[in-house]
Amino acid sequence: MKIVFISGVKFGYEILQHILNHNFKISIVFSYVDSKKKNYSDYASFDNLCKKHGIKNIKVENINDSKNLETIKSLNPDIILVMGWSQLLKNDIIKVPKLGVIGSHPTELPKFRGRAPIPWTIIKNLKESALTFFYIEKGIDNGDILSQEKFKIHDLDDAYSLYQKIIDIGKNMIIKNLTQIQQGNSQRIKQNSQNFIENWPKRTPEDGKINWNNSGKIIHTLIRATTHPYPGAFTLYNGKKLKIFNAELLNNNICDPGKILQIRNNGVEIGSGDGTIILKSVQIEHNQETNPIDIFTKNDVGNLLS
């Protein structure tokens, strides 16, 4: 079975590595050009993995370019796997493989479609979601479902833990699915449009700006939703950007939005519109991520983050 693999992110890297470890043959890999690294917080380089397995890795600016289309056509692939790619494939590519183009989406399609699914899953306070493998067709995330596996979301899950959970689930799913496709007994389930709830919009780093007048729960949720591998929630202190990657919520009656309340052994306590947040891992400007007690001192108590 001839497989073309398209991805530019960590999820795709892990899936590709797992596929190769299970002795499926990949004809070629298309990944992002190196300059795209600044655009994708979970960007991954496929250079070393492809070199190890003797696979040609073509780095592209636009997957739909005629040169890439001709390369794919020349391989006469059975399937194309798209495991983390921001550009929509045009129909010229979609119609090339004999058995279809398979994409992934970490939501319970067709309920939720669109961009930034992991951050939105946390922001929307979902208690359950799914990883869906589906056939890419014209439109966004609306093709027939190949397989779907649900998973629980816990109160302290964050973007990092969900990303890892989805990778682990995806590894098991992809081997099962490729085996079924190879044996000719895979399924195609039409999406029921009546189950659609909403389409999630693209998120930008600026969406991570903290409003300290919000409740501690809302702020803590934003921090969890935007932590690694994403850019992080942020605030300003003395005119400098302070990214927050890990924090703890204290449910109390304190209302001191943005005020540095105390330096604790386990972090720095900040007031909000309702409750307090203990900062545990931060990054100021372009310095290394660190414990905030390495940045703040007792002299900072009483000052405001904005």
Backbone bond lengths (Angstrom), bond angles and torsions (degrees), N, CA, C in turn:
res aa  C-N    CA-C-N  psi(-1)  N-CA   C-N-CA  omega(-1)  CA-C   N-CA-C  phi
1 M - - - 1.458 - - 1.531 109.73 -
2 K 1.321 115.58 123.60 1.460 120.77 -178.62 1.527 110.05 -88.71
3 I 1.334 115.64 124.72 1.468 120.98 -175.96 1.520 109.86 -122.68
4 V 1.323 116.32 128.58 1.468 122.75 169.06 1.525 106.97 -100.84
5 F 1.330 116.51 132.25 1.467 121.25 -175.83 1.523 109.75 -116.18
6 I 1.328 116.31 128.87 1.469 122.31 -179.82 1.523 109.46 -124.51
7 S 1.329 116.75 121.94 1.471 121.72 176.21 1.521 109.95 -169.40
8 G 1.318 114.64 156.98 1.456 119.23 175.94 1.514 112.91 -138.34
9 V 1.370 116.27 13.26 1.467 119.69 -173.10 1.525 111.49 -129.61
10 K 1.323 114.65 170.43 1.461 121.13 -175.62 1.530 112.43 -59.02
11 F 1.327 117.05 -42.13 1.470 120.22 179.16 1.528 110.12 -55.20
12 G 1.327 116.13 -48.89 1.449 120.53 -180.00 1.518 112.97 -62.86
13 Y 1.324 116.06 -38.53 1.466 120.89 178.44 1.525 110.29 -59.27
14 E 1.336 115.64 -47.24 1.471 120.27 -178.46 1.527 111.07 -65.51
15 I 1.335 116.34 -38.84 1.462 120.35 178.76 1.526 110.60 -65.84
16 L 1.333 116.72 -44.43 1.461 120.81 179.37 1.525 111.20 -61.50
17 Q 1.309 116.52 -45.90 1.463 120.78 179.58 1.533 110.36 -58.54
18 H 1.325 116.63 -41.39 1.466 121.01 -179.58 1.529 111.04 -67.19
19 I 1.324 116.46 -40.55 1.466 120.93 177.67 1.524 110.50 -60.24
20 L 1.325 115.75 -46.14 1.468 120.18 -178.67 1.529 111.27 -66.01
21 N 1.319 116.22 -36.34 1.464 119.99 178.25 1.525 112.20 -66.22
22 H 1.336 116.41 -18.90 1.465 121.05 178.31 1.539 111.62 -102.90
23 N 1.332 114.16 17.70 1.479 121.38 168.50 1.523 115.47 67.68
24 F 1.326 117.17 23.68 1.454 119.58 168.22 1.532 107.44 -82.12
25 K 1.312 116.24 145.29 1.456 121.24 -176.84 1.527 110.87 -94.67
26 I 1.314 115.84 128.91 1.462 122.00 176.78 1.525 108.33 -106.05
27 S 1.335 116.39 123.97 1.472 120.22 -176.50 1.516 112.20 -74.61
28 I 1.346 116.12 -37.87 1.464 121.02 -177.62 1.523 108.79 -164.67
29 V 1.321 116.18 154.43 1.467 122.38 176.16 1.520 108.76 -120.18
30 F 1.325 115.86 134.77 1.459 122.00 169.90 1.522 107.52 -110.53
31 S 1.336 117.06 126.55 1.459 121.39 179.81 1.535 109.13 -134.57
32 Y 1.334 115.81 174.95 1.462 120.03 -178.35 1.530 111.43 -72.05
33 V 1.326 115.87 148.46 1.461 120.18 168.98 1.530 108.11 -63.70
34 D 1.324 116.37 154.12 1.467 120.86 -175.28 1.530 112.75 -57.88
35 S 1.324 116.53 -31.54 1.470 119.97 -177.39 1.526 112.73 -66.59
36 K 1.338 117.28 -15.41 1.467 121.06 179.40 1.527 112.40 -75.81
37 K 1.323 116.08 -10.41 1.465 120.04 -176.81 1.523 111.92 -55.12
38 K 1.326 116.44 -36.17 1.465 119.94 -178.32 1.527 112.29 -72.17
39 N 1.329 116.99 -15.10 1.465 121.09 -176.98 1.524 113.85 -93.45
40 Y 1.331 116.85 -19.08 1.468 120.37 -174.18 1.523 109.79 -128.11
41 S 1.319 115.89 116.75 1.462 119.71 -175.88 1.523 112.12 -69.12
42 D 1.348 118.07 -23.13 1.467 120.32 176.57 1.532 111.62 -106.23
43 Y 1.334 115.73 26.26 1.475 122.18 177.44 1.535 110.55 -53.50
44 A 1.312 115.66 142.91 1.466 120.57 175.99 1.523 109.67 -135.41
45 S 1.312 115.52 141.17 1.462 121.36 173.08 1.525 108.71 -91.08
46 F 1.320 116.43 133.95 1.461 121.99 -179.86 1.528 111.93 -102.26
47 D 1.325 116.75 6.01 1.463 121.51 -173.98 1.533 112.91 -55.54
48 N 1.331 116.35 -56.33 1.466 119.96 -173.72 1.526 112.12 -67.69
49 L 1.330 116.17 -39.58 1.465 119.57 -179.57 1.531 110.74 -64.23
50 C 1.313 116.05 -43.76 1.466 119.72 -179.69 1.529 111.13 -67.89
51 K 1.316 116.16 -39.20 1.465 120.31 178.54 1.529 110.78 -62.65
52 K 1.335 115.67 -41.98 1.471 121.17 -179.88 1.522 111.39 -59.47
53 H 1.327 116.51 -37.55 1.464 120.85 -175.46 1.528 113.13 -102.07
54 G 1.328 116.23 6.45 1.458 119.79 176.57 1.516 113.79 66.36
55 I 1.326 117.17 36.26 1.461 122.29 -178.65 1.524 109.16 -107.40
56 K 1.306 116.98 135.47 1.462 120.57 176.77 1.518 109.34 -70.53
57 N 1.339 115.56 130.45 1.458 121.93 179.94 1.529 108.08 -116.61
58 I 1.328 115.92 111.09 1.462 120.67 -179.90 1.527 108.69 -100.11
59 K 1.324 115.08 118.31 1.468 120.24 179.78 1.526 109.03 -90.35
60 V 1.320 115.88 124.85 1.462 119.15 -171.41 1.529 112.34 -125.40
61 E 1.308 114.10 151.19 1.464 122.09 173.05 1.526 109.23 -86.36
62 N 1.334 114.85 -40.43 1.463 121.26 -178.98 1.525 108.97 -140.18
63 I 1.316 116.12 114.42 1.462 120.95 -176.22 1.520 111.90 -62.36
64 N 1.342 116.93 -25.11 1.463 120.64 -175.87 1.529 114.65 -84.95
65 D 1.336 117.73 0.89 1.457 120.40 177.75 1.530 110.70 -56.91
66 S 1.315 116.09 147.33 1.463 121.01 -176.31 1.528 112.13 -58.64
67 K 1.320 116.70 -34.19 1.468 119.87 -179.88 1.534 111.05 -64.50
68 N 1.329 116.08 -41.15 1.464 119.66 178.49 1.525 110.96 -68.80
69 L 1.327 115.77 -38.38 1.464 120.11 177.39 1.520 110.95 -60.06
70 E 1.326 116.58 -45.32 1.458 120.33 -179.17 1.526 111.57 -65.64
71 T 1.333 116.37 -36.46 1.470 120.21 177.76 1.524 110.08 -63.07
72 I 1.329 116.38 -44.78 1.464 120.71 -179.98 1.523 110.61 -64.36
73 K 1.322 116.65 -43.94 1.467 120.40 179.17 1.530 111.21 -59.40
74 S 1.326 116.19 -39.70 1.465 120.54 -176.51 1.526 112.63 -65.18
75 L 1.337 115.59 -23.76 1.467 120.47 -179.06 1.523 112.14 -83.97
76 N 1.338 116.57 -17.07 1.464 121.88 -179.62 1.535 111.29 50.13
77 P 1.332 117.31 56.35 1.470 120.13 -173.14 1.527 113.18 -71.90
78 D 1.334 114.96 154.56 1.465 120.33 172.73 1.524 110.38 -80.84
79 I 1.336 116.13 -42.69 1.466 120.17 177.77 1.535 110.21 -141.80
80 I 1.315 115.28 156.88 1.462 122.76 170.39 1.518 107.02 -118.28
81 L 1.320 116.47 129.16 1.463 121.94 175.55 1.517 108.90 -103.22
82 V 1.327 117.03 124.99 1.471 122.56 177.40 1.529 106.82 -115.31
83 M 1.336 115.96 102.56 1.462 121.10 -172.13 1.524 111.60 -117.84
84 G 1.338 115.90 62.73 1.456 121.37 179.43 1.510 110.94 110.23
85 W 1.338 115.23 84.46 1.464 121.19 -176.27 1.517 108.26 -151.73
86 S 1.325 118.07 129.40 1.460 120.62 -172.31 1.529 113.45 -81.51
87 Q 1.335 117.07 -26.40 1.465 119.97 -177.67 1.527 111.00 -83.51
88 L 1.327 115.74 138.61 1.454 119.95 173.69 1.526 109.44 -74.41
89 L 1.317 116.64 135.22 1.462 120.34 176.97 1.527 109.81 -76.67
90 K 1.328 115.39 135.31 1.460 119.54 176.77 1.529 109.84 -77.34
91 N 1.307 114.62 161.47 1.464 120.31 -175.28 1.528 112.67 -61.28
92 D 1.352 117.06 -27.38 1.462 120.63 178.78 1.528 111.35 -58.58
93 I 1.330 116.74 -35.40 1.462 120.96 177.79 1.523 110.43 -83.85
94 I 1.331 117.00 -41.96 1.466 121.42 -176.11 1.525 112.01 -56.53
95 K 1.324 116.69 -35.36 1.471 119.77 -175.35 1.534 113.84 -85.97
96 V 1.341 117.72 -0.87 1.467 120.27 -177.35 1.527 113.40 -72.58
97 P 1.344 120.18 -55.45 1.472 119.69 -173.37 1.531 112.59 -68.82
98 K 1.327 115.98 144.38 1.465 121.79 -177.42 1.528 112.24 -62.40
99 L 1.335 116.54 -38.90 1.467 120.44 -172.64 1.526 113.40 -106.04
100 G 1.331 117.44 2.33 1.455 119.91 174.17 1.517 114.91 109.80
101 V 1.326 114.04 174.42 1.465 123.07 177.12 1.527 107.84 -110.75
102 I 1.327 116.18 126.54 1.467 121.10 -176.59 1.515 109.69 -110.37
103 G 1.319 115.83 126.67 1.456 121.97 177.74 1.513 110.47 -115.72
104 S 1.320 115.99 173.48 1.466 121.50 178.64 1.513 109.52 -127.94
105 H 1.323 116.19 149.34 1.458 121.62 175.88 1.529 108.30 -149.75
106 P 1.346 117.47 122.16 1.464 119.81 -176.44 1.530 113.56 -82.75
107 T 1.336 115.03 54.20 1.467 121.49 171.20 1.518 107.94 -142.19
108 E 1.307 115.18 169.09 1.452 121.10 177.50 1.531 108.79 -86.13
109 L 1.344 115.53 77.25 1.460 118.91 177.82 1.532 109.50 -57.54
110 P 1.340 117.98 142.43 1.471 127.29 7.68 1.532 114.69 -95.42
111 K 1.339 117.68 13.81 1.473 119.67 -175.07 1.526 112.16 -57.76
112 F 1.342 115.56 -51.17 1.456 120.29 -176.02 1.521 109.78 -126.73
113 R 1.323 116.05 128.93 1.457 122.22 178.18 1.514 108.99 -125.01
114 G 1.334 116.48 170.64 1.454 119.63 173.01 1.510 114.53 109.20
115 R 1.327 114.32 -156.10 1.468 122.26 -168.26 1.528 111.77 -97.27
116 A 1.342 115.18 165.69 1.468 123.89 174.66 1.529 113.20 45.57
117 P 1.331 118.23 51.20 1.464 119.78 -173.24 1.521 115.40 -63.28
118 I 1.337 117.76 -34.78 1.470 118.49 -178.02 1.536 111.00 -69.81
119 P 1.346 119.82 -50.96 1.473 118.53 175.38 1.529 113.07 -57.37
120 W 1.334 117.30 -43.30 1.470 119.39 -179.10 1.528 111.61 -64.91
121 T 1.318 117.14 -36.03 1.466 120.67 178.33 1.528 110.81 -57.16
122 I 1.343 116.11 -41.72 1.468 120.53 -179.64 1.520 110.85 -75.05
123 I 1.330 117.07 -44.21 1.464 121.09 -179.47 1.527 111.01 -61.11
124 K 1.329 116.50 -36.90 1.470 121.31 -179.98 1.531 112.22 -79.38
125 N 1.325 115.85 -2.18 1.467 121.75 176.38 1.536 112.38 59.78
126 L 1.350 116.41 38.36 1.455 119.81 176.67 1.527 110.23 -69.77
127 K 1.305 116.26 143.93 1.465 121.78 179.43 1.526 111.71 -100.41
128 E 1.319 115.68 -11.29 1.459 121.47 178.73 1.522 109.11 -149.72
129 S 1.312 116.00 142.88 1.463 120.27 175.01 1.527 107.68 -144.85
130 A 1.324 116.27 -163.49 1.466 119.46 -178.51 1.518 109.64 -158.34
131 L 1.322 115.09 159.74 1.457 121.33 167.06 1.521 106.36 -104.24
132 T 1.325 115.73 128.29 1.457 121.12 -178.00 1.520 110.46 -118.89
133 F 1.315 116.63 128.81 1.457 122.53 167.54 1.530 106.50 -101.30
134 F 1.319 115.98 129.82 1.458 119.95 -174.85 1.523 110.31 -143.07
135 Y 1.323 115.71 162.13 1.458 121.37 178.22 1.527 109.12 -83.96
136 I 1.313 115.36 123.14 1.464 120.34 -179.29 1.524 109.41 -75.38
137 E 1.321 115.01 127.42 1.457 122.58 177.85 1.517 107.55 -132.55
138 K 1.330 117.45 -173.91 1.460 119.95 174.36 1.520 108.37 -62.05
139 G 1.340 116.64 139.50 1.456 119.87 -176.60 1.513 110.52 105.50
140 I 1.316 116.28 -179.75 1.463 121.99 -175.92 1.524 110.29 -112.62
141 D 1.331 116.17 113.94 1.469 122.79 173.57 1.525 112.88 57.28
142 N 1.339 117.58 32.15 1.458 119.16 -174.01 1.528 114.46 -115.77
143 G 1.337 117.22 7.81 1.459 120.43 -177.86 1.517 113.15 -76.85
144 D 1.336 115.78 170.92 1.462 121.21 178.82 1.524 110.99 -58.42
145 I 1.320 115.84 143.83 1.460 121.50 -179.54 1.528 110.36 -85.13
146 L 1.328 115.59 129.18 1.462 122.17 174.63 1.522 109.75 -84.81
147 S 1.334 116.26 -47.83 1.466 120.79 177.43 1.519 109.23 -160.80
148 Q 1.319 115.38 159.52 1.463 120.81 -178.77 1.522 108.50 -151.51
149 E 1.323 115.96 132.04 1.466 120.20 178.15 1.520 109.69 -128.40
150 K 1.320 115.72 123.54 1.464 121.63 -178.01 1.529 110.96 -83.35
151 F 1.324 115.24 155.96 1.461 121.18 174.94 1.523 109.55 -147.73
152 K 1.323 115.57 154.10 1.455 121.95 -179.85 1.530 110.03 -84.67
153 I 1.327 115.10 150.03 1.464 121.56 175.62 1.518 107.68 -117.71
154 H 1.319 116.26 122.90 1.455 121.33 -176.97 1.533 110.76 -95.00
155 D 1.321 115.80 162.18 1.463 121.36 -173.60 1.525 112.72 -58.95
156 L 1.323 117.25 -32.27 1.464 120.37 -177.81 1.524 113.04 -100.23
157 D 1.318 117.64 5.41 1.466 119.42 172.81 1.519 109.42 -61.85
158 D 1.319 116.04 144.48 1.464 120.63 174.82 1.531 108.40 -130.54
159 A 1.324 116.45 -176.60 1.464 119.97 -176.88 1.526 111.38 -57.99
160 Y 1.324 116.67 -38.81 1.465 120.02 -178.64 1.528 111.03 -65.70
161 S 1.325 117.35 -47.54 1.463 119.91 -177.13 1.532 111.14 -67.41
162 L 1.347 116.93 -36.76 1.462 119.63 177.07 1.525 110.94 -67.31
163 Y 1.320 116.29 -41.70 1.475 120.42 178.94 1.527 109.80 -58.64
164 Q 1.339 116.50 -45.01 1.468 120.70 -179.70 1.527 110.43 -66.15
165 K 1.333 116.09 -39.81 1.462 120.75 179.21 1.533 110.19 -61.37
166 I 1.324 115.87 -42.44 1.462 121.50 -178.69 1.529 111.12 -68.17
167 I 1.324 116.64 -37.36 1.468 120.05 175.54 1.530 110.15 -60.69
168 D 1.327 116.88 -47.25 1.464 120.96 -177.78 1.529 111.23 -62.83
169 I 1.327 116.27 -43.42 1.462 120.33 178.28 1.536 109.77 -65.22
170 G 1.339 116.18 -43.17 1.456 121.20 -178.12 1.515 112.88 -60.98
171 K 1.318 116.98 -37.28 1.463 120.24 179.24 1.527 111.28 -60.70
172 N 1.309 115.79 -45.41 1.466 119.44 179.72 1.527 111.24 -67.34
173 M 1.332 115.95 -41.98 1.462 120.27 -177.65 1.518 112.23 -64.24
174 I 1.341 116.93 -44.13 1.462 119.46 -172.58 1.529 111.89 -66.20
175 I 1.322 117.89 -38.08 1.461 120.22 178.93 1.525 110.49 -67.25
176 K 1.318 115.81 -43.10 1.466 120.43 177.88 1.531 110.26 -61.49
177 N 1.336 116.40 -44.53 1.462 121.10 -177.56 1.527 112.34 -67.40
178 L 1.327 116.90 -44.53 1.469 119.92 179.46 1.528 111.20 -63.34
179 T 1.317 115.65 -37.89 1.470 119.72 177.83 1.526 110.38 -63.75
180 Q 1.336 116.34 -44.07 1.462 120.54 179.38 1.530 111.37 -64.20
181 I 1.327 116.22 -42.00 1.466 120.11 178.98 1.525 110.08 -62.70
182 Q 1.325 115.74 -43.85 1.466 120.72 -179.14 1.525 110.99 -62.71
183 Q 1.333 116.02 -34.35 1.470 120.95 -178.66 1.527 112.29 -87.45
184 G 1.340 115.71 -5.74 1.459 119.64 177.38 1.510 115.27 78.77
185 N 1.346 117.48 21.26 1.468 119.27 -179.12 1.527 113.02 -125.59
186 S 1.333 116.30 31.77 1.472 119.79 175.43 1.521 109.43 -79.92
187 Q 1.329 116.45 166.75 1.463 121.31 -177.18 1.524 111.24 -116.87
188 R 1.310 115.47 159.70 1.463 122.63 172.92 1.527 106.79 -133.63
189 I 1.344 115.58 116.44 1.464 120.64 -178.42 1.523 108.74 -112.94
190 K 1.317 116.33 122.20 1.458 121.05 178.12 1.524 110.11 -62.88
191 Q 1.332 116.06 137.91 1.459 119.57 174.55 1.536 109.19 -74.29
192 N 1.318 114.83 135.90 1.464 120.81 178.09 1.524 108.41 -90.30
193 S 1.310 116.72 105.87 1.472 121.50 -175.66 1.523 112.59 -61.81
194 Q 1.322 117.50 -20.19 1.467 120.38 179.03 1.528 111.78 -68.75
195 N 1.336 116.34 -18.13 1.468 120.54 179.23 1.530 113.00 -89.12
196 F 1.343 116.70 -3.61 1.463 120.51 179.49 1.526 110.40 -65.87
197 I 1.349 116.22 135.11 1.470 121.48 179.17 1.516 110.98 -109.43
198 E 1.348 117.49 -56.56 1.465 118.67 -179.66 1.521 111.38 -160.59
199 N 1.322 114.40 161.33 1.462 122.89 176.74 1.526 108.32 -105.61
200 W 1.322 116.98 125.58 1.458 120.80 -176.87 1.526 111.07 -89.55
201 P 1.339 117.31 132.50 1.468 120.40 -179.16 1.529 112.51 -80.42
202 K 1.306 114.81 165.79 1.462 122.09 174.75 1.521 110.03 -61.49
203 R 1.325 116.58 144.46 1.457 121.80 173.57 1.529 109.10 -110.85
204 T 1.333 115.96 148.98 1.462 121.67 177.33 1.523 108.78 -119.88
205 P 1.338 118.09 164.10 1.473 119.69 177.28 1.523 113.23 -54.17
206 E 1.323 117.74 -31.84 1.465 120.54 -178.73 1.524 112.54 -67.07
207 D 1.329 116.59 -20.67 1.468 120.10 177.29 1.528 111.38 -69.00
208 G 1.334 116.66 -10.93 1.460 120.44 178.91 1.521 114.02 -86.91
209 K 1.322 118.29 3.93 1.470 121.83 -179.82 1.532 110.16 -66.20
210 I 1.316 115.80 127.36 1.471 121.95 -177.86 1.519 110.34 -85.15
211 N 1.308 115.66 131.93 1.466 122.73 169.86 1.524 106.75 -102.99
212 W 1.318 116.29 105.82 1.464 120.54 -173.75 1.530 113.18 -69.74
213 N 1.334 117.30 -10.08 1.464 120.22 174.64 1.525 111.68 -75.62
214 N 1.337 116.36 -17.09 1.460 119.66 175.89 1.524 110.50 -68.87
215 S 1.302 116.15 165.72 1.463 120.24 177.80 1.522 109.84 -67.83
216 G 1.322 115.68 158.17 1.457 120.59 177.30 1.512 111.71 -59.05
217 K 1.334 117.23 -35.45 1.466 121.05 -179.65 1.523 111.04 -64.02
218 I 1.335 117.07 -44.00 1.468 120.60 179.47 1.523 110.34 -64.42
219 I 1.323 116.83 -42.66 1.465 120.99 -179.98 1.527 110.85 -65.32
220 H 1.323 116.13 -44.40 1.460 120.65 -179.82 1.533 110.99 -63.50
221 T 1.312 116.43 -37.75 1.466 120.97 177.13 1.522 110.85 -63.57
222 L 1.332 116.71 -41.98 1.466 120.73 177.93 1.526 110.70 -62.57
223 I 1.311 117.54 -42.02 1.467 121.48 178.67 1.525 110.21 -62.14
224 R 1.329 117.13 -44.35 1.467 121.39 179.00 1.526 111.53 -64.28
225 A 1.332 116.61 -36.75 1.463 121.15 -175.68 1.514 113.22 -74.46
226 T 1.319 117.85 -24.03 1.464 120.91 -172.01 1.529 113.88 -114.90
227 T 1.330 116.45 6.92 1.462 118.63 179.00 1.522 110.20 -71.20
228 H 1.328 117.52 -177.37 1.465 122.41 -178.06 1.527 111.14 -48.11
229 P 1.322 118.65 137.97 1.469 126.77 10.60 1.530 113.88 -89.59
230 Y 1.320 118.13 16.95 1.461 122.04 -176.97 1.531 110.96 -95.77
231 P 1.336 118.17 174.92 1.474 120.69 -168.57 1.524 115.72 -67.75
232 G 1.336 118.90 -20.63 1.455 120.42 178.79 1.518 112.95 98.68
233 A 1.349 115.82 146.66 1.461 120.77 170.45 1.525 107.73 -71.16
234 F 1.344 116.87 154.04 1.458 117.22 -176.96 1.518 111.88 -147.29
235 T 1.320 113.67 160.74 1.446 123.06 175.60 1.523 107.43 -141.95
236 L 1.307 117.07 176.40 1.462 120.65 177.92 1.518 109.93 -115.66
237 Y 1.332 114.72 138.83 1.462 119.79 173.85 1.523 108.72 -138.94
238 N 1.316 115.22 122.05 1.470 121.24 -175.63 1.527 111.15 53.17
239 G 1.335 114.80 37.90 1.462 120.45 176.89 1.509 114.82 78.80
240 K 1.327 117.43 1.08 1.463 121.37 -179.18 1.520 110.84 -106.25
241 K 1.324 115.82 144.65 1.456 121.86 -179.62 1.525 109.95 -77.45
242 L 1.318 115.48 123.99 1.456 121.80 179.35 1.519 108.52 -115.72
243 K 1.342 116.34 109.37 1.459 120.99 177.90 1.526 109.40 -85.87
244 I 1.326 115.40 142.02 1.461 121.01 -179.09 1.524 108.51 -119.23
245 F 1.333 117.02 118.97 1.460 121.33 -176.78 1.524 113.72 -107.26
246 N 1.324 116.13 -18.40 1.471 118.40 178.61 1.520 108.75 -150.89
247 A 1.326 115.43 135.96 1.463 120.34 -178.73 1.521 109.47 -155.46
248 E 1.311 114.91 165.01 1.462 121.61 178.71 1.522 108.96 -123.12
249 L 1.317 116.63 140.23 1.459 121.91 179.36 1.523 109.96 -95.45
250 L 1.336 116.11 131.26 1.460 121.58 172.21 1.530 107.89 -112.70
251 N 1.318 116.34 117.46 1.459 120.38 178.44 1.525 109.23 -85.21
252 N 1.311 115.85 101.93 1.462 121.12 177.60 1.532 107.83 -141.41
253 N 1.292 117.38 -176.00 1.469 121.03 -176.06 1.524 113.34 -96.78
254 I 1.329 116.24 13.10 1.469 119.53 -177.96 1.530 110.28 -73.48
255 C 1.328 115.96 133.44 1.465 121.94 176.34 1.527 108.16 -128.08
256 D 1.315 116.03 92.43 1.464 123.22 179.64 1.531 108.23 -141.26
257 P 1.338 117.94 72.28 1.471 120.50 -171.58 1.527 114.23 -54.86
258 G 1.337 114.85 118.62 1.452 121.20 174.11 1.512 115.99 78.79
259 K 1.323 118.02 -1.80 1.473 119.72 -176.78 1.529 110.80 -81.01
260 I 1.328 114.81 135.72 1.465 120.69 173.43 1.526 107.08 -76.97
261 L 1.327 117.17 110.76 1.459 121.80 -171.07 1.518 112.95 -90.58
262 Q 1.327 116.43 -41.87 1.470 118.55 178.58 1.523 110.46 -166.34
263 I 1.344 113.51 155.28 1.458 121.16 173.93 1.524 106.36 -96.60
264 R 1.322 116.05 114.75 1.461 121.18 -177.63 1.524 109.99 -102.75
265 N 1.325 115.65 169.04 1.471 119.31 177.41 1.524 111.94 -63.88
266 N 1.341 115.99 -30.82 1.463 119.63 -175.08 1.520 113.18 -105.87
267 G 1.329 117.80 12.70 1.456 119.76 178.56 1.519 112.73 150.89
268 V 1.328 115.33 -164.73 1.464 121.64 -177.49 1.527 108.07 -119.26
269 E 1.346 116.04 126.35 1.459 121.38 -175.41 1.525 110.81 -91.68
270 I 1.341 114.72 128.17 1.456 121.81 -177.51 1.529 109.08 -121.88
271 G 1.330 116.65 138.59 1.447 121.09 178.14 1.520 112.11 -79.96
272 S 1.322 115.80 158.32 1.470 121.48 175.96 1.526 108.31 -137.90
273 G 1.328 116.44 -168.38 1.457 120.03 177.89 1.508 112.60 -69.51
274 D 1.323 116.40 -20.74 1.463 121.70 178.80 1.521 108.44 -163.52
275 G 1.326 116.73 103.37 1.452 121.27 -177.45 1.526 111.43 97.85
276 T 1.330 115.70 177.65 1.464 119.79 -178.63 1.531 110.80 -129.08
277 I 1.323 113.80 158.55 1.466 122.40 -179.09 1.522 108.32 -120.85
278 I 1.337 116.63 130.13 1.457 120.62 173.99 1.526 108.27 -99.18
279 L 1.321 116.43 112.59 1.468 121.03 177.71 1.521 108.81 -73.53
280 K 1.344 116.47 132.00 1.459 120.01 -176.61 1.528 113.90 -121.59
281 S 1.326 115.87 -26.67 1.465 119.28 177.87 1.518 108.37 -147.14
282 V 1.350 115.66 122.04 1.464 120.46 -174.11 1.524 110.42 -138.50
283 Q 1.316 114.54 167.71 1.462 121.44 175.26 1.517 107.68 -141.30
284 I 1.315 117.12 122.89 1.449 120.36 179.52 1.528 109.70 -101.67
285 E 1.342 114.73 124.85 1.471 121.53 -174.99 1.531 109.65 52.04
286 H 1.335 118.21 -127.25 1.464 120.59 -176.15 1.525 112.25 -106.35
287 N 1.321 116.45 20.54 1.460 120.50 178.30 1.532 110.34 -78.17
288 Q 1.316 115.91 176.11 1.453 121.13 179.13 1.527 110.70 -70.09
289 E 1.329 115.82 148.44 1.467 120.65 173.60 1.522 108.49 -64.42
290 T 1.331 116.68 140.02 1.455 119.97 -173.84 1.523 111.03 -154.93
291 N 1.324 116.06 171.95 1.457 122.06 171.69 1.533 107.85 -72.09
292 P 1.332 118.93 133.50 1.469 120.24 -176.65 1.528 114.00 -62.57
293 I 1.337 118.08 -19.62 1.467 118.36 178.47 1.530 110.66 -69.98
294 D 1.350 116.22 -11.35 1.459 119.79 173.83 1.525 111.72 -82.48
295 I 1.337 116.05 -11.65 1.466 121.65 -178.05 1.527 111.51 -108.62
296 F 1.317 115.78 -46.49 1.467 120.88 -176.07 1.523 111.39 -93.79
297 T 1.318 115.37 147.90 1.462 121.79 176.23 1.526 108.95 -125.41
298 K 1.314 116.42 176.30 1.470 120.51 178.71 1.528 111.72 -61.73
299 N 1.324 116.13 -23.79 1.472 119.46 178.71 1.540 111.54 -68.58
300 D 1.342 116.77 -17.52 1.457 120.69 179.82 1.525 112.51 -84.33
301 V 1.325 117.03 -14.92 1.471 120.49 -177.94 1.527 109.76 -60.30
302 G 1.334 115.40 131.45 1.466 121.01 -178.06 1.509 113.33 98.81
303 N 1.332 117.38 -18.88 1.465 120.94 176.75 1.529 110.36 -78.03
304 L 1.332 115.51 167.36 1.457 120.04 -173.63 1.538 112.19 -115.26
305 L 1.317 114.24 141.61 1.466 121.03 165.81 1.508 107.39 -92.59
306 S 1.329 116.98 148.82 1.466 118.49 -177.25 1.522 111.40 -132.47
